[in-house]
Amino acid sequence: MSSFSTRALTLLSSVFGACGLLLVGVAVSTDYWLLMEEGIVLQQNQTMEVKMALHSGLWRVCFVAGPEKGRCVASEYFTEPEIEITTENTANILKMVRTATPFPMVSLLFVFTAFVISNIGHIRPQRTILAFVSGIFFILSGLSLVVGLVLYISSINDEVMNRPREPEQFFHYHYGWSFAFAASSFLLKEGAGVMSVYLFMKRYAEEELYRPHPALYRPRMSDCSDYSGQFLHPDSWAPPQRGRSPSDVSSDISIQLNQTPPPHEKHIYISTIKLSFENMRRGIISFLFC
């Protein structure tokens, strides 16, 4: 059950992160954040004549009615664009919404970084900290985006409230699908961030659960022994030899020493003696530790 929930969190965080990155990328690159329409009301038959209609994004303004119909102009952040705007308030709205542009850009950078780190963490799950780092970046990306959206809405509302009310003129505005994509990506990025942090907590808890207790490791008995290091972990302990004691091993070695080998087997005899001493040493260590 735990492994299933971990896999589900991994999959959902990846899907939410990818969708959030895609939506905010589309929102930043398109120009349907705000749609505005203004004109005059004809008193004879109470109909409305549209003088200007446009849709704008973070980088471009496109006119769909009026003298500039069919023209798209880049939003100039340092110089005024050469376009004909019907009223000054409409021009002020296009100016004020530029103050919110840096925040969606920072959000896009954060969510891209979070998506890359998250996928590296899924490929190498032993690096538990990557899930936590990606979750923080997802959350920061969502917070940066929501700050930009709030500034965008408040700038428009301020200009609309200061607009003079004239019965013979009308003004309508509404938010487009680019703005809806940005708002949806906020929810997805926050969800991906929460799931990434929760995934980090689960992986860390599993590591602590399956990590051996320090008491299971035997301390190093001596720094001078060549074989003392191999007994630090229980898996490396030699199997016990219950039927032999150090005295038995010593008697076997003394019997071998009393036997005189032939001259041509002298080198074999020396090797046998060294091996016997080594076996005695291992036997003593095994007897003491087991």
Salt bridges, closest charged atoms under 4 A:
ASP31 OD1 - HIS55 ND1 3.81
ASP31 OD2 - ARG60 NH2 2.63
GLU38 OE1 - ARG163 NH2 2.84
GLU49 OE2 - LYS51 NZ 3.48
GLU68 OE1 - ARG71 NH1 2.88
GLU80 OE2 - LYS95 NZ 3.82
GLU208 OE2 - ARG211 NH1 3.05
ASP223 OD1 - ARG220 NE 3.15
ASP235 OD2 - HIS233 ND1 3.54
ASP252 OD2 - ARG244 NH2 2.82
GLU265 OE2 - HIS264 NE2 3.54
GLU278 OE2 - ARG282 NE 3.55
